[in-house]
Amino acid sequence: MHTMQLTQSKQAKIIIVGAGAAGLFCASLLGQRGFAVTVIDNGKKVGRKILMSGGGKCNFTNLYVEANNYLSQNPHFCKSALKRFNQWDFIQLINHYRIAYHEKDHGQLFCDDSAQAIVDMLIAECEKGNVTFRMQTTLDDISQTAVGFALTLSHGKAALPETISCDKVIIATGGLSMPALGMTAIGYKIAEKFHLPIVPVRAGLVPFTLHKPLLDQLATLAGIAVKAEVSLPNISFKENLLFTHRGLSGPAILQLSSYWQPGQAITINLLPEVDLASLLAQNRNQHLKNCLAQILPKRLIDCLSELGMIPDRLVKQLNHKQQHDLDIALTQWSITPNGTEGYRTAEVTLGGVSTHALSSKTMMAKNVANLYFIGEVVDVSGWLGGYNFQWAWSSAFACATEIAD
Ligand SMILES: Cc1cc2nc3c(=O)[nH]c(=O)nc-3n(C[C@H](O)[C@H](O)[C@H](O)COP(=O)(O)OP(=O)(O)OC[C@H]3O[C@@H](n4cnc5c(N)ncnc54)[C@H](O)[C@@H]3O)c2cc1C
């Protein structure tokens, strides 16, 4: 009896929507466990975001993954999945395929050569599991039937829509960032249709835009990067800050953007590793600008002088108050961004299908049996640094293992 049940479940027909990181990995695991898996994706090629990730080298995980590297309405939700399939498990797979990689800052692991190696690995894993792919196929709707689900698919304007059925559906349609890649809101629409709550979505890991006149005043700085500590009341990041034609970017800013609320001011410390008082004491006879040029780019110093943040005098001519004001100007520079560049350049979509509606062990909707959500479509968003791919692998693994076991 037990064997028969197992055989029946092994024949379950599973459709995974989305051939991104989460969908591909989940498909490979389920296929290799004997399930009939079909992956549907609206693009021509699988793993398109993987290919463009990490500057083409895919920052596929991070050595120091922890739950507090993720934003979610329920910060505990990701713990179980991250524990069951962690960064070391994925690194083991990478090693198995002899993909060469290296560590950049902060435990970030990148391919030595190309992100294509990760996509090739996932395709090879899917081939081992006889996974079927239906590319250039868009999911438009899902409804429940007496025995499972009916999916309405379309194939461009010319072809007629099609309906296919399955026993289990796994939604791995990602977020809304990079709309040029054909990202859709279908994952959220399906969730809403089945009465799963949605945490409002917005762009994360995204550059800030600035208001005029500050934008014009900082225009000469476009392209300059400095090490900085950028803060909001409850969080700060010490990494590079990049001035751009539109505003502020660089890893420090991208990280902070995920925590930023419109209208909030951010604080920039341009001297995160410098003791200004000692620097000034050691260079009393220099002009202040020359003294600061030892630690900051000249163009930045000129610009800050024009903004009145750096007085035009010798270091020894600074009185106590002026030295104090300079310290505040350089370590607590307060800027209120105009907004963000939005989904066009965002690396991630914050919010998504509420974790309260999903099982953290299986990723299945609590109120709809056999409907699963994995990857970025869920309200779990990682920091910059490989955390989002690790969530894709871990949530895919949780879902696949639970179905298979
Ligand atoms: C430029 C860029 C660089 C990044 N770099 C990194 C990095 O180095 N490290 C890191 O950890 N994270 C990085 N990220 C984030 C990471 O790429 C995502 O978090 C991750 O790809 C999410 O995986 P996913 O499988 O959930 O969704 P996705 O990879 O977005 O895949 C979803 C798939 O579903 C398809 N789809 C959507 N709607 C439909 C529909 N209606 N019908 C059919 N198919 C549909 C999409 O076309 C897509 O192929 C980067 C993101 C961007 C934009």
The ligand as a Gaussian input file, in Angstrom:
#p B3LYP/6-31G(d) Opt

LIG

0 1
 C       20.930000      43.120000     -12.750000
 C       20.742000      42.168000     -11.619000
 C       21.854000      41.584000     -11.018000
 C       21.682000      40.721000      -9.932000
 N       22.775000      40.161000      -9.365000
 C       22.624000      39.309000      -8.322000
 C       23.752000      38.636000      -7.753000
 O       24.880000      38.752000      -8.248000
 N       23.540000      37.846000      -6.662000
 C       22.270000      37.646000      -6.129000
 O       22.136000      36.898000      -5.149000
 N       21.193000      38.217000      -6.694000
 C       21.341000      39.029000      -7.766000
 N       20.232000      39.598000      -8.337000
 C       18.905000      39.206000      -7.832000
 C       18.562000      37.822000      -8.411000
 O       18.819000      37.836000      -9.799000
 C       17.091000      37.466000      -8.164000
 O       16.766000      37.616000      -6.810000
 C       16.838000      36.028000      -8.597000
 O       17.094000      35.897000      -9.986000
 C       15.395000      35.622000      -8.318000
 O       15.212000      34.341000      -8.838000
 P       13.752000      33.805000      -9.170000
 O       13.943000      32.468000      -9.751000
 O       12.871000      33.965000      -7.988000
 O       13.188000      34.812000     -10.276000
 P       13.769000      35.200000     -11.716000
 O       15.187000      34.850000     -11.847000
 O       13.376000      36.630000     -11.914000
 O       12.962000      34.268000     -12.720000
 C       11.577000      34.430000     -12.941000
 C       11.253000      33.953000     -14.328000
 O        9.816000      33.901000     -14.473000
 C        9.499000      34.386000     -15.768000
 N        8.109000      34.859000     -15.771000
 C        7.623000      35.958000     -15.144000
 N        6.312000      36.078000     -15.394000
 C        5.959000      35.042000     -16.200000
 C        4.739000      34.630000     -16.814000
 N        3.601000      35.310000     -16.652000
 N        4.746000      33.514000     -17.577000
 C        5.903000      32.805000     -17.772000
 N        7.073000      33.154000     -17.228000
 C        7.111000      34.267000     -16.442000
 C       10.516000      35.477000     -16.012000
 O       10.652000      35.795000     -17.368000
 C       11.775000      34.871000     -15.408000
 O       12.489000      34.130000     -16.380000
 C       20.375000      40.452000      -9.440000
 C       19.263000      41.024000     -10.058000
 C       19.441000      41.867000     -11.148000
 C       18.215000      42.474000     -11.785000

